[in-house]
């Protein structure tokens, strides 16, 4: 029997029982669609998280007060004996490979200008913020390098705050009141967007010393350390930790590398993606059982046909391959339909929720089709072997 003839027989068997074949392929299609849809969402979320963190670069260390065993998120202070101070930031700046340090605090305050008031985030930051956070100035300049003991009352507006308070007109030189204090606007930032839900455009930036006064704080919320590309994150983190240990006398701080957070979040997202995809695999199991059932029934209905094939010289191997081909055809049709529905469903979700990214990789598409055909072959193995073992004479008697 030629391969082309075998394929024609397999597909003719599928077409002869269209309703039954459709229902069987549907089980595979639902499973593949679920797996592809979930993998697309999971991959999209991984890309989103990586983009969120890498918008500040990856050569970044975050030092926060308090010893934590998690990400050292700003504000997670646990029995801090000695707060982080501006002198700590100056000392860290002198480390090998260090390019800049950014001490900062943040709070919420009312910002008034031109008879308008907007309550927004107020950041007390060092003058290196544009370099460390990769945050460019649109007009004017950033905060000058003033004497830390008496910094001038200058402010830089985030893009959204500038739009709301000045309506797009020039704000340079204008006076704004922040928390009751008067500041002079020296610059407006480029649009930056959000970082994990924090809108950096809806904020005002003032000197860190002024921020400490505004929020009546003794210590900083965080010091970000930017190191050069020639530095190794782990080595710079160890050096920063040893320096602060000498200064504080105990480890009452947390040093977290940006790459470390990316690695941990990537691992978590991969596990979650595989976990939800495994749930969708239950439908694939159901589809495999459907193929097993339809082929088992088909053997009973086509016993005479099998006997005739054997009588005409078909070998057991050829009969076995014929039924396996039929199983693979059902699975491939279901897998292709499921792939289309999965990708289409993911794109529909993205269209309805643009903020939710989706990404279907070619690897996932090939993997889905491969898994579908593999399940079909596994499910069809037992019926195919049973058909091949039928005695030709006994099979012909059923005619």
C-alpha positions as CSV (number, residue, x, y, z in Angstrom):
1,X,0.0,0.0,0.0
2,X,1.4,3.4,-1.0
3,X,1.7,6.2,1.5
4,X,-0.6,8.3,-0.6
5,X,-3.3,5.6,-0.6
6,X,-3.0,5.2,3.1
7,X,-3.5,9.0,3.6
8,X,-6.5,9.0,1.4
9,X,-8.0,6.1,3.3
10,X,-7.4,7.8,6.6
11,X,-9.0,11.1,5.6
12,X,-11.9,9.4,3.8
13,X,-12.6,7.6,7.1
14,X,-12.6,10.9,8.9
15,X,-14.9,12.4,6.3
16,X,-17.3,9.5,6.3
17,X,-18.2,10.1,10.0
18,X,-18.1,13.9,10.0
19,X,-20.2,14.6,13.0
20,X,-18.4,12.0,15.1
21,X,-15.0,13.3,13.8
22,X,-16.0,16.9,14.5
23,X,-16.9,16.1,18.1
24,X,-13.7,14.2,18.6
25,X,-11.5,16.9,17.1
26,X,-13.4,19.4,19.2
27,X,-12.0,17.9,22.4
28,X,-8.4,18.4,21.2
29,X,-9.3,21.9,19.9
30,X,-10.6,23.0,23.2
31,X,-7.5,21.8,25.0
32,X,-5.1,23.3,22.6
33,X,-7.0,26.6,22.6
34,X,-6.9,26.7,26.4
35,X,-3.2,25.9,26.5
36,X,-2.2,28.4,23.8
37,X,-4.4,31.2,25.3
38,X,-2.9,30.7,28.7
39,X,0.7,30.5,27.4
40,X,0.1,33.7,25.4
41,X,-1.1,35.6,28.4
42,X,1.7,34.2,30.6
43,X,4.4,35.1,28.0
44,X,2.9,38.5,27.6
45,X,2.9,39.2,31.3
46,X,6.6,38.1,31.5
47,X,7.4,40.6,28.8
48,X,5.4,43.3,30.5
49,X,7.1,42.7,33.9
50,X,10.6,42.7,32.3
51,X,9.8,45.9,30.4
52,X,8.6,47.6,33.6
53,X,11.8,46.8,35.5
54,X,14.2,47.4,32.6
55,X,12.9,50.9,31.8
56,X,15.4,52.0,34.6
57,X,18.1,49.7,33.2
58,X,19.5,46.6,34.8
59,X,22.7,48.0,36.3
60,X,20.9,49.2,39.4
61,X,21.0,48.4,43.1
62,X,18.3,49.4,45.5
63,X,19.2,49.9,49.2
64,X,16.3,50.2,51.6
65,X,16.2,50.6,55.3
66,X,15.3,47.5,57.4
67,X,16.4,44.0,56.9
68,X,14.0,42.1,54.7
69,X,14.2,38.7,53.0
70,X,12.0,39.8,50.1
71,X,12.5,42.4,47.3
72,X,13.3,45.2,49.8
73,X,10.4,47.2,48.5
74,X,10.5,50.8,49.6
75,X,8.8,51.3,53.0
76,X,9.3,47.7,54.1
77,X,11.1,48.7,57.3
78,X,11.6,46.1,60.0
79,X,13.2,47.3,63.3
80,X,15.7,49.6,61.6
81,X,18.2,50.7,64.1
82,X,19.9,53.4,62.0
83,X,18.1,55.1,59.0
84,X,19.7,55.6,55.7
85,X,21.0,59.1,55.4
86,X,22.5,61.3,52.8
87,X,26.0,60.5,54.0
88,X,25.4,56.9,53.2
89,X,24.6,57.9,49.6
90,X,27.8,59.9,49.3
91,X,29.8,57.0,50.7
92,X,28.2,54.5,48.2
93,X,29.1,56.9,45.4
94,X,32.8,56.3,46.0
95,X,32.5,52.5,45.5
96,X,34.3,50.9,42.5
97,X,32.2,50.9,39.3
98,X,29.6,53.2,40.9
99,X,28.5,55.9,38.5
100,X,25.8,57.7,40.5
101,X,23.7,57.3,43.6
102,X,20.1,58.6,44.0
103,X,18.8,59.1,47.5
104,X,15.0,59.7,47.6
105,X,11.9,60.0,49.7
106,X,8.3,60.4,48.7
107,X,5.0,61.5,50.1
108,X,1.7,63.0,49.0
109,X,0.9,66.7,49.0
110,X,-1.2,69.4,47.5
111,X,0.5,71.4,44.7
112,X,-1.0,74.8,43.9
113,X,-0.3,77.0,40.8
114,X,-2.3,79.5,38.7
115,X,-5.3,79.1,41.1
116,X,-5.4,75.3,40.5
117,X,-4.7,72.7,43.1
118,X,-3.7,69.1,42.4
119,X,-2.9,66.5,45.1
120,X,-0.1,64.3,43.8
121,X,3.0,62.5,44.7
122,X,6.0,64.6,45.8
123,X,9.5,63.1,45.4
124,X,12.5,64.4,47.2
125,X,15.4,63.3,45.0
126,X,19.0,63.9,44.3
127,X,20.2,65.7,41.2
128,X,21.3,62.4,39.6
129,X,17.7,61.2,39.1
130,X,17.6,61.7,35.3
131,X,20.7,59.5,34.9
132,X,19.8,56.8,37.4
133,X,16.2,56.4,36.5
134,X,16.8,57.2,32.8
135,X,14.2,60.0,33.0
136,X,14.9,62.9,30.6
137,X,14.0,66.6,31.1
138,X,11.7,68.0,28.4
139,X,12.2,71.7,29.1
140,X,14.4,73.7,31.4
141,X,16.9,71.9,33.6
142,X,16.8,69.4,36.5
143,X,17.6,70.3,40.1
144,X,21.0,72.0,40.5
145,X,23.8,70.7,42.6
146,X,23.2,72.9,45.6
147,X,24.8,72.9,49.0
148,X,23.1,70.1,50.9
149,X,22.8,72.3,54.0
150,X,20.8,75.0,52.3
151,X,19.2,73.7,49.0
152,X,17.2,76.3,47.0
153,X,13.4,75.8,46.8
154,X,13.4,74.5,43.2
155,X,10.9,72.0,41.8
156,X,10.6,70.0,38.6
157,X,7.2,69.0,37.4
158,X,6.1,65.7,36.0
159,X,4.5,65.8,32.5
160,X,1.0,65.2,33.7
161,X,1.2,67.7,36.6
162,X,2.5,70.3,34.2
163,X,-0.4,69.7,31.8
164,X,-3.0,69.9,34.6
165,X,-1.6,73.0,36.3
166,X,-0.4,75.0,33.4
167,X,-2.4,73.6,30.5
168,X,0.6,73.2,28.3
169,X,1.9,76.7,28.7
170,X,5.5,77.3,29.9
171,X,6.0,76.7,33.6
172,X,9.6,77.7,33.8
173,X,10.1,80.3,36.5
174,X,6.6,80.0,37.8
175,X,5.9,79.7,41.5
176,X,4.1,76.7,42.9
177,X,3.2,75.9,46.5
178,X,3.8,72.4,47.8
179,X,2.6,71.5,51.2
180,X,2.4,75.2,52.1
181,X,6.0,76.0,51.0
182,X,6.8,78.1,47.9
183,X,9.0,76.5,45.1
184,X,10.3,77.9,41.8
185,X,9.8,75.6,38.7
186,X,13.1,75.0,36.9
187,X,12.1,72.2,34.6
188,X,9.4,69.8,33.2
189,X,10.1,66.1,32.7
190,X,9.5,64.0,29.6
191,X,6.6,61.6,29.7
192,X,7.8,58.4,31.5
193,X,4.6,56.4,32.1
194,X,3.9,54.1,34.9
195,X,6.1,51.7,36.9
196,X,4.0,48.9,38.4
197,X,1.0,51.2,38.8
198,X,3.0,54.2,40.0
199,X,2.6,57.1,37.6
200,X,5.9,59.0,37.5
201,X,4.4,61.7,35.3
202,X,1.8,62.6,38.0
203,X,4.5,63.8,40.4
204,X,6.6,66.7,41.4
205,X,10.4,66.5,42.1
206,X,12.1,68.6,44.7
207,X,15.6,68.4,46.3
208,X,15.9,65.5,48.7
209,X,16.8,67.7,51.6
210,X,13.6,69.7,51.1
211,X,11.7,66.4,50.8
212,X,12.9,65.3,54.2
213,X,11.7,68.6,55.7
214,X,8.3,68.4,53.9
215,X,7.6,64.9,55.2
216,X,9.4,65.4,58.6
217,X,11.6,62.4,58.0
218,X,15.0,61.6,59.5
219,X,16.0,59.0,57.0
220,X,15.7,58.1,53.3
221,X,13.2,55.7,51.9
222,X,15.7,54.3,49.4
223,X,19.1,54.8,47.8
224,X,19.5,53.7,44.2
225,X,23.0,52.9,43.0
226,X,23.8,53.0,39.3
227,X,27.0,51.0,38.4
228,X,28.9,50.8,35.1
229,X,28.5,48.1,32.5
230,X,31.9,46.8,33.5
231,X,30.7,46.0,37.0
232,X,29.1,42.7,38.1
233,X,25.9,43.2,40.0
234,X,26.7,40.6,42.7
235,X,30.2,42.1,43.3
236,X,28.9,45.6,43.5
237,X,26.1,44.4,45.9
238,X,28.6,42.7,48.2
239,X,30.8,45.9,48.2
240,X,27.8,48.1,49.0
241,X,26.7,45.7,51.8
242,X,30.2,45.7,53.4
243,X,30.4,49.4,53.3
244,X,27.1,49.9,55.0
245,X,27.9,47.3,57.6
246,X,31.0,49.3,58.5
247,X,28.9,52.5,58.7
248,X,25.9,51.1,60.6
249,X,27.5,48.4,62.7
250,X,24.8,45.9,61.8
251,X,22.8,44.8,58.8
252,X,19.8,46.9,59.3
253,X,19.3,47.5,55.5
254,X,18.5,45.5,52.4
255,X,20.5,45.5,49.2
256,X,18.6,44.3,46.1
257,X,19.9,44.0,42.6
258,X,17.6,44.9,39.7
259,X,18.7,41.7,37.9
260,X,17.9,39.7,41.0
261,X,14.4,40.9,41.0
262,X,14.0,40.2,37.3
263,X,15.3,36.6,37.8
264,X,13.0,36.0,40.7
265,X,9.9,37.4,39.0
266,X,10.8,35.6,35.8
267,X,10.9,32.3,37.7
268,X,7.6,33.0,39.4
269,X,5.9,33.9,36.2
270,X,7.2,30.8,34.4
271,X,5.9,28.5,37.2
272,X,2.5,30.3,37.1
273,X,2.3,30.1,33.3
274,X,3.1,26.4,33.3
275,X,0.7,25.8,36.1
276,X,-2.3,27.4,34.4
277,X,-1.3,25.7,31.1
278,X,-1.3,22.3,32.9
279,X,-5.0,23.0,33.8
280,X,-5.8,23.4,30.2
281,X,-4.1,20.1,29.5
282,X,-7.1,18.4,31.1
283,X,-9.1,19.1,28.0
284,X,-6.3,17.5,25.9
285,X,-6.7,14.3,28.0
286,X,-10.5,14.4,27.3
287,X,-9.8,14.8,23.6
288,X,-7.4,11.8,23.7
289,X,-10.1,9.7,25.4
290,X,-12.4,10.8,22.5
291,X,-10.0,9.6,19.9
292,X,-9.5,6.3,21.7
293,X,-13.3,5.8,21.8
294,X,-14.0,6.7,18.2
295,X,-11.3,4.4,16.9
296,X,-12.5,1.5,19.1
297,X,-16.0,1.9,17.8
298,X,-14.7,2.2,14.2
299,X,-12.9,-1.2,14.5
300,X,-16.2,-2.8,15.2
301,X,-17.9,-1.0,12.3
302,X,-15.1,-1.6,9.8
303,X,-14.1,-5.2,10.7
304,X,-15.1,-6.4,7.2
305,X,-13.0,-3.6,5.6
306,X,-10.0,-4.6,7.7
307,X,-10.5,-8.2,6.6
308,X,-10.7,-7.2,2.9
309,X,-7.5,-5.1,3.2
310,X,-5.7,-8.0,4.8
311,X,-7.0,-10.4,2.1
312,X,-5.7,-8.1,-0.6
313,X,-2.2,-8.2,0.9
314,X,-2.1,-5.4,3.5
315,X,0.3,-6.3,6.3
316,X,-0.4,-5.9,10.0
317,X,2.0,-2.9,10.0
318,X,0.1,-1.2,7.2
319,X,-3.3,-1.7,8.9
320,X,-1.7,-0.4,12.2
321,X,-0.3,2.7,10.4
322,X,-3.7,3.3,8.7
323,X,-5.5,3.6,12.0
324,X,-2.7,5.7,13.5
325,X,-2.9,8.0,10.5
326,X,-6.6,8.4,11.2
327,X,-5.9,9.3,14.8
328,X,-3.1,11.7,13.8
329,X,-5.4,13.4,11.3
330,X,-8.2,13.9,13.9
331,X,-5.6,15.3,16.3
332,X,-3.9,17.6,13.8
333,X,-7.3,19.0,12.6
334,X,-8.3,19.6,16.2
335,X,-4.9,21.1,17.0
336,X,-4.9,23.5,14.1
337,X,-8.4,24.7,15.0
338,X,-7.4,25.0,18.6
339,X,-4.3,27.0,17.7
340,X,-6.4,29.5,15.7
341,X,-9.0,29.8,18.5
342,X,-6.2,30.2,21.1
343,X,-4.3,32.9,19.2
344,X,-7.6,34.6,18.2
345,X,-8.9,34.5,21.8
346,X,-5.6,36.0,23.1
347,X,-5.7,38.8,20.6
348,X,-9.4,39.5,21.4
349,X,-8.5,39.8,25.1
350,X,-5.7,42.3,24.2
351,X,-8.1,44.3,22.1
352,X,-10.6,44.5,24.9
353,X,-7.9,45.1,27.5
354,X,-5.0,46.9,25.8
355,X,-3.0,47.2,29.0
356,X,-2.9,43.4,29.2
357,X,-0.1,42.2,26.8
358,X,-0.3,38.9,25.0
359,X,2.5,37.1,23.0
360,X,2.2,33.8,21.1
361,X,5.7,32.6,20.1
362,X,6.3,30.3,17.1
363,X,7.7,27.8,19.6
364,X,4.4,27.6,21.4
365,X,2.5,27.2,18.1
366,X,4.7,24.3,17.0
367,X,4.6,22.8,20.5
368,X,0.8,22.9,20.5
369,X,0.5,21.1,17.2
370,X,3.2,18.6,18.2
371,X,1.4,17.8,21.5
372,X,-1.9,17.4,19.7
373,X,-0.5,14.9,17.2
374,X,1.3,13.1,19.9
375,X,-1.8,12.7,22.0
376,X,-3.7,11.4,18.9
377,X,-1.0,8.8,18.2
378,X,-0.9,7.7,21.8
379,X,-4.7,7.4,22.0
380,X,-4.8,5.5,18.7
381,X,-2.1,3.0,19.5
382,X,-4.2,0.5,21.3
383,X,-7.1,0.4,18.7
384,X,-4.6,0.3,15.8
385,X,-2.8,-2.7,17.4
386,X,-6.2,-4.4,17.9
387,X,-7.2,-3.8,14.3
388,X,-3.9,-5.2,13.0
389,X,-4.3,-8.4,15.0
390,X,-7.7,-9.2,13.6
391,X,-7.8,-12.5,11.7
392,X,-8.5,-11.8,8.0
393,X,-10.9,-14.8,7.6
394,X,-12.9,-14.0,10.7
395,X,-13.0,-10.4,9.7
396,X,-14.4,-11.2,6.3
397,X,-17.1,-13.3,7.8
398,X,-18.7,-10.3,9.4
399,X,-19.6,-9.0,5.9
